[in-house]
């Protein structure tokens, strides 16, 4: 596996790990206390993906900004 396939596999593994950790919560929501989840994305692509998947149920913050 090389190039884009490897990156996609890594992304899927990271998202699966994050979803697994979120599922371990004993309360109605994690992160912000009001049922909303706080996510941090390292790149703009991951930020866009997280927003698309989570919708309005999560607040996504990006470390890198567009065109940086």
Secondary structure by P-SEA (a helix, b strand, c coil): cccaaaaaaaaaaaaaaaaaaaaacccccccccccbbbbbbccaaaaaaaaaaacccbbbbbcccccc
